[in-house]
Amino acid sequence: MNTDNTSVPSIVPADRVNEIREYYFSRRLREVARLNAEGRDIVSLGIGGPDRPPHSEVIETLCSVAHLPNAHSYQISTGLPELREAFSEWYGQHYGVALDPSTEILPLIGSKEGIMHVDLTFLNPGDGVLVPDPGYPTYTSAARLVQAEVFKYDLKPENGWFPDFDELEKLPLEKIKLMWVNYPHMPTGTPADADLFRRLVDFGKRHNIVIAHDNPYSFILNRQRPMSIMQIPGAKEIAIELNSLSKSHNMAGWRVAMLTSNPRFVSWVLKVKSNVDSGQFRPVMAAAAKALHLGDEWYEELNAVYARRREVAEKIMAALGCTFDPAQTGLFLWGRIPENEENSEKMADRLLYEKRVFIAPGFIFGDNGDRYIRISLCATEDNLREALRRIND
């Protein structure tokens, strides 16, 4: 009997599977692993996963709660009340935003999960969704998985990497139901701006478009107080904000995030979420609540490390002949490649295979990123200096 499933011609995946590709970093990190297995010793400056651990007290909380006999059962989809309370206090302390922990906060198993939940909640097949170019690729892939129509809006340096609202008004806004925005912006590092948030809230209200703001980078190398779109009067009526502990607390693998909006929007997303997961691991939620109560010294020490790394990353950009805006914030450095480079993909491949340094090419974030590369600060200072040495050699 033939047991080779690849020979069964009548089985095909759903159409939505053909609308997306495997995540770029998933594919590329396999190649990096292959090269490392050959002894090539690649310095990886590609992905934005913090390399340092959470605070020791956060880890201790995880371990102590894990020893409790009642810590291992299913949890409710709305999360522990103390976690929602901690998120509420965190927003009040750092953003100056008052949130009702019982009706306006929903813990998530990571922001990427939240993106999918928001799209499932607000988009029917054929509905339009606005996604930034350049921007986080998951905004596009999640929209395609729910069979929505993707409308990319341009972010360009001549417009400060902000949306061009005159161009947005020319789109078929009657069919667009959702708009994804992200400031501080990834990959360009453009900081948040209160006037931009006001314009986005106004745009959403005038056209009945939900504004979904993804906000994981506001604590990293930010020279101003962290900003939230919820600081804008009336934002809760039309906006949703995602936030995460992945970058701000070195908890990327823990998958802890949250969504906030008005009670009606939150209840709709909860309908989707409660049918997808069975809650987070209780020790993780308890440890996350502990992390949210850390003092300002945690963020100061975190940013001191990233500031030192950023200095070396800027030297790498200079060694590559790239130009960049020194006012960037966040976990990355975004630089324009020299004119003699054909494109970002070929430049990144050359650096990988000739210099043994992995840097993210900007094309993966959209057409407007093709003349750019991105360096992650989630590598040790020694590794960054080694990458600089290899490039200079």
N, C-alpha and C positions, 0 to 999 in steps of 0.2 A: 504493500500500500504506500502511495506517495504521501509523505507527511510534510512536504515542502510547501508552506503556505504561500510563498511568493509565486507559485505556479497556478494559483486559483485566479482566473482572469475576471470573474464576475463580481468580485468584491472591490469596491472603490471607496475612498473616504468621502465625507461630506464636502460639498462645494466650498465651504468656508475654509477648509484645510488648505485648499489650493490658492486661497487669497493671501496667505501669509507665508513667511519663511521662518526657519529656526532663528532665534535671536542671534544677532551678529556675534556678541561676546561668547555665547555658548559654542558657536562654531570655531571662533578664533582661538579661544582658550584651549580647545582640543589640539589645535595646531601647535600652540606654544608648549603644551604638555608633550607632544610628539618630539619637538625639537629638544626639549630638556631631557627626554629619555635617551636621545642620541648624544647627550653630553654638551649641548650648545650653551647651556646656562643663560637663558633669556632673562633680561631685566624687564619686568612687566610694569609699565606705566599706563596701562590701558583702562582698567575697570575701577569704578569708584566705590570699592568696598573697604571701609576702614580696617587697617591692619592692627590696630591697638585694641586692648580689651576694654570692656566697660569698667566703671568704678568698682573697686573691690567689695564695697558694701552691697552693690547690686548683685554681684555673683554670690555673696554670702546669703543674701535673701533668697535667691533662687534655690540654693542648696538646702537651707533650713526648711523652707516651705515644702520642698520635695520630700522631706522625711515625714511629713504629716500623713496619717493614714487616709484622710479624706481629700487629698490633693490630686487624686488621679482619675477622678470620674469625669464624665462630660460636664462641660460648662455652658452656661446660657450664651447666646449669640451677642447679647448686649454687654458681656464682660462683667468683671467684678465691679461692684459699686465703688470700691476704693480706687480702682483704676480710673473710672470716669471722673471721680472727684479730683484725683490728682491731675488729670488733663485739664479740668476746669480751673484749678488753682494755677497751673502752669501758664495757661492762656491769660489769666488775670494778671499774674506777676510780670510776665515778659512781653506780652502784646497789649496789655491794657484792655482786654476784651472779656466781657462777662458772658459765660456760657452756662446754661442749665445742664448739669451733669446727667439728669434723668431723661431729658428729652432732646437735647441738642448735640450730644456726643455719641459716637458709635465707634468703639475700638475695632481695629482691623488686623488681619494677619498680613501686614505689610501694605504699603501704598499701591503696589502693582495689583494686588487683589482688589483694592478699592477702586482703581481705574476701571477694572472689568465690571465691578458691581454697579458703578455709576452708569456706565454705558448700557448695561442690561436693564437698569431701572428707567432710563429716560429715552432710549432709542428703539424705535421699531425698525424692521427691515426697510431700507429705502430712505429713512430719515437722514438729514444732513448733520454733520458734526464738523466743527472747525478745529483744526490741529495746527500747531506752529511749525514752520520750516525756517531754520532748524529747530528740532525739539526732540524730546524723549520718544524713541521709536514705538514704545508700547501704546502711546495715544492712538497711533495709526493702526497697529495690529489688533488692539482690542476693538476698535470701531469696525474693522473688517470682520472680526469674528462674530459680531452681532449683526452683520450684513447691513451696516449703515453706509451712507455715501460720504466719503471723506472729501472735505474742502480744505486744502492747505492754504494758510495765510502766511505771507512773507514777513520774515523778520530780517532786516538788513542793517548793516552798520551805519549807513547814511541816515537812518531813522532811529538810531540809538538802540537797535535790536528791539524796538517796540512795535506793536501792530500799527499799520497804517489804516486809521479808521475811515478815511475817505474811500480806500479800496474795499474795505469790508462792506461799506454801504452799497457797493455795486453787485454784491453777491445775491443769489436767490434766497434771501433771508427768511422768506415765508416757509421754506422747507427745512431750515436749520433749527435744531432743537437744543444743541449743546455746543459749548466752546471750551476747549482746554487751554489754560494759560499756566505759566510757571515762572515765578519770580521770587527770589533771585533765580535767574534763568540758567538752565542747563541746556546746551553746553557753553554758552557765551559768557557766563558769570555776570550778566547785567543785573544790578541790584534792583530791589523793589522800589516803587515810586507811588506816593499817595495819589498824585494826580492821575496816573495811569489806572489805578484801582477805581477811582471815581468814574473815569470814562468807561471802564469796563462794566461797572454796575449800571450806569446809565444806558449803555448799549444793550445790555441784557434785558433791562426792564422795557425799553422801547420796542424791542423786537421779540419779546417772550422767549429769550434764549437763556438757558441755564449756564452760568459762568462757573466752571469747575477749576479752582485754583489749586495747583500742586505745590506744596510749600515745605520741602524737606531741607533746604539749604540756608535758612535764615540765621542760623547761629554760627556759620563757618566763615571766618575772616570778614565779618560784617562790621563796617565802621560806624554803623548807626544802630539804633534800637531795632530789634527784629520786628518785621512788619507782617501784618495779616490783612487780607482783603476784608475780613470781618471788622476791621477798625472803621470802615466807611459806613456812615449812617445808611440804613436801609439795605445793606449788603445781604443780610440773612434772608431777605425776601426772595432773592434771585440767585444767590451764590452758594457754592459748596466749597469747603476747603479740606484738603487732605494734608496731614502732617505726619511726621515719622520720627522714630528714635534711632533709625539706622545710622544717620550721619552725626546727629547732634550728641548721641550718647554711645557711639561705637557698638551698636546692637543690630547690625545689618542681618546677621544670621538668626537673630531671635524672632524676626518678623513681627514687629510691634509698631502699629500706626493707628491713626484715628481719622474720623471724618466728622465735620461739624457743619451744621446748617440749621434751618428752621425745623421745628418738630415734624411738620408734614413731610418734607423731603427726607429727613432721617428715617421716618417710619417706612417710607417707600423702599429705601435702600435696605432696611432691615428685613423686609419681606424677601428680597432676593438673597441676602446673606444667610438668613436662617435656613434656607433650603440648600445652601452650598456647603456650609461647615457646621461643626458641632462645638464651636467656641474654642478659645485658646487654652493652652496648658496653664492651670492655675498658678504654679510657681513662676512662670514667665510673667504673668500679669502682675503678681505681687512684686516681683523684682522691677518691673517697668514703673510701677507706682513709686518705688524707692528711687529710681533714677530721676523721675520728674521732680523730686523734692531736693535734688542736689543744689548746692549753693552756687553763686557766681564764680567761685574759684575753680569749679569744674570746667566751665566754658573758657575761662582765662587760660588755664593750663592746656586745654585742647587746642586753642587757637595759637598759643605760643609755639607748639610743635608744628602746626601747619604753616605758620609764618616762616619758620626756618626752612621748611621744605619748599615753600613758594620761592624763596630767594634762589635756590638751586634750580628749580623749574624754569625760572626766568632766564638763567644762564644757559640752560639747554635750548630754550627758544632762540636766544641770541646766536648760539653756536650753529643752529640750523638755518639761520638767516630769516627767521620768522619775526613778524611784528605783532604786538599785542597791546591791549589796553590795561595799564597798571591798576585801574580802578575796579577790576573784576573782583567778585566775591565768590565764595563757595569752594568746593573741593577740587576744582580743576583750573587749568590755565589753557585758554583758547587763543591760538595764534594763527595769523594768516601766513600761508606758505609763500616762498619766493616765486617770482614770476617765471623763473626758469624750470620750476617743477611742473610736470604735466598735470597732475592732480593729486589729491590727498591719498587716494588708495595706493598709487604707485610709490609715493614717497614713504608711506607707512610700511609697505612691503620691503622696500629697499633697506629701511632702518632695521626691520626684523631680521632679514636674511643676511645682510652685510654687517650690521653693527650689533646684532643680537639685542636690540632694544624694541619692545613692543609699545607703540603709541597708537591711540585711536585716531583713525582717519575721519575727517569731518563729514564725508559724504554719507555716513551711516545715519546722520541726524537730519538729512534732507538735502535737496539740491543746493540750497543756499550755504551749505557747509562744505561744499566740495573743495574750496580753496583754503581750508583750515585743517588744523590738527588739534587734538586735545590731549594734554598731559594730566594724569591723575596725581594728586598729592597723597594717595593712599599707598605710598611706598616709603621705606625708611630713608632717612637722609643719606645714609651710606649707599643705598641702592641708587638713589638719584645722582649722587656724585659719581658712582661707577658708570651710570648711563652717560653722564657728561664726559667722562674720560674716554669712553668708547667712541662717542660721536666726534670728539676732538681728534682722536687718533686716526 
